[in-house]
Amino acid sequence: VARNRYIQEVQGYNTTVRQFPTNITAKVFGMDTKPNFTVTDEDAISTAPSVDFGDSAKAE
């Protein structure tokens, strides 16, 4: 969810920086487009982490 929100915000920022007349103001203040979020190993983050809470019989 957070990654998608970040990507949407970067896309919105880049669109604003490129559109006229805000692109003139952006150039004056040195605002440039930002790179989007990329992952080098998509398979590594697509699997959920395994969680072990120990033996539930000992907790009782």
C-alpha positions as a LaTeX table, in Angstrom:
\begin{tabular}{lrrr}
\hline
Residue & $x$ (\AA) & $y$ (\AA) & $z$ (\AA) \\
\hline
Val1 & 0.00 & 0.00 & 0.00 \\
Ala2 & 2.76 & 2.43 & 0.96 \\
Arg3 & 4.70 & 1.68 & $-2.21$ \\
Asn4 & 1.66 & 2.39 & $-4.37$ \\
Arg5 & 1.03 & 5.67 & $-2.54$ \\
Tyr6 & 4.67 & 6.68 & $-3.03$ \\
Ile7 & 4.50 & 5.89 & $-6.74$ \\
Gln8 & 1.30 & 7.92 & $-7.11$ \\
Glu9 & 2.84 & 10.89 & $-5.31$ \\
Val10 & 5.96 & 10.79 & $-7.48$ \\
Gln11 & 3.81 & 10.62 & $-10.62$ \\
Gly12 & 1.76 & 13.60 & $-9.44$ \\
Tyr13 & 4.90 & 15.58 & $-8.63$ \\
Asn14 & 6.49 & 14.80 & $-11.99$ \\
Thr15 & 3.30 & 15.77 & $-13.82$ \\
Thr16 & 3.13 & 19.07 & $-11.94$ \\
Val17 & 6.79 & 19.87 & $-12.65$ \\
Arg18 & 6.29 & 19.23 & $-16.37$ \\
Gln19 & 3.00 & 21.13 & $-16.87$ \\
Phe20 & 2.77 & 24.71 & $-18.02$ \\
Pro21 & 2.85 & 27.21 & $-16.21$ \\
Thr22 & 4.23 & 25.42 & $-13.14$ \\
Asn23 & 7.18 & 24.16 & $-15.16$ \\
Ile24 & 8.49 & 27.75 & $-15.37$ \\
Thr25 & 8.39 & 28.13 & $-11.60$ \\
Ala26 & 9.90 & 24.68 & $-11.17$ \\
Lys27 & 12.84 & 25.58 & $-13.41$ \\
Val28 & 13.46 & 28.80 & $-11.45$ \\
Phe29 & 13.61 & 26.92 & $-8.15$ \\
Gly30 & 15.60 & 23.99 & $-9.56$ \\
Met31 & 12.82 & 21.44 & $-9.15$ \\
Asp32 & 13.43 & 18.45 & $-11.40$ \\
Thr33 & 11.55 & 15.23 & $-12.02$ \\
Lys34 & 12.14 & 12.42 & $-9.53$ \\
Pro35 & 12.81 & 8.78 & $-10.45$ \\
Asn36 & 10.07 & 6.30 & $-9.72$ \\
Phe37 & 10.44 & 3.45 & $-7.22$ \\
Thr38 & 12.08 & 0.36 & $-8.65$ \\
Val39 & 13.00 & $-2.99$ & $-7.15$ \\
Thr40 & 15.91 & $-5.07$ & $-8.40$ \\
Asp41 & 14.60 & $-8.40$ & $-7.08$ \\
Glu42 & 10.80 & $-8.40$ & $-7.33$ \\
Asp43 & 10.56 & $-12.09$ & $-6.33$ \\
Ala44 & 12.29 & $-11.46$ & $-3.02$ \\
Ile45 & 9.67 & $-8.96$ & $-1.86$ \\
Ser46 & 6.63 & $-10.70$ & $-3.35$ \\
Thr47 & 6.72 & $-13.57$ & $-0.84$ \\
Ala48 & 5.44 & $-12.92$ & 2.66 \\
Pro49 & 7.88 & $-13.38$ & 5.54 \\
Ser50 & 7.47 & $-16.47$ & 7.69 \\
Val51 & 6.57 & $-15.84$ & 11.32 \\
Asp52 & 7.12 & $-18.34$ & 14.13 \\
Phe53 & 5.51 & $-17.63$ & 17.50 \\
Gly54 & 6.97 & $-20.73$ & 19.07 \\
Asp55 & 5.14 & $-23.68$ & 20.53 \\
Ser56 & 1.61 & $-22.64$ & 21.53 \\
Ala57 & 1.31 & $-25.54$ & 24.03 \\
Lys58 & 4.06 & $-24.06$ & 26.23 \\
Ala59 & 2.34 & $-20.66$ & 26.36 \\
Glu60 & $-0.78$ & $-22.03$ & 28.08 \\
\hline
\end{tabular}
